[in-house]
Amino acid sequence: MVYKHFIKLYQPEKAVRLSERNFGTDGNIYAVSLYAAFCI
């Protein structure tokens, strides 16, 4: 996964990933549905 490489390289406090799936979290990664991307 590309976003895991980015997080390993830059070590941000939080990360947001756009997804076709529902909202969720995985550690410091926040998944946001594509239909709600305008809320970011």
C-alpha positions, -999 to 999 in steps of 0.1 A, spaced: 0 0 0 13 34 -10 0 52 20 18 29 44 51 37 26 43 75 30 36 71 67 67 51 73 88 77 54 74 109 68 59 98 101 29 122 103 9 124 135 -23 118 115 -32 107 80 -64 108 60 -71 81 33 -100 85 8 -118 52 3 -149 38 -13 -157 21 20 -173 35 51 -155 58 77 -130 41 100 -97 43 117 -66 22 118 -42 36 143 -34 71 131 -50 66 97 -85 80 92 -105 65 64 -130 89 48 -156 79 22 -153 95 -12 -188 109 -10 -177 128 21 -144 141 8 -158 177 7 -159 176 45 -121 175 48 
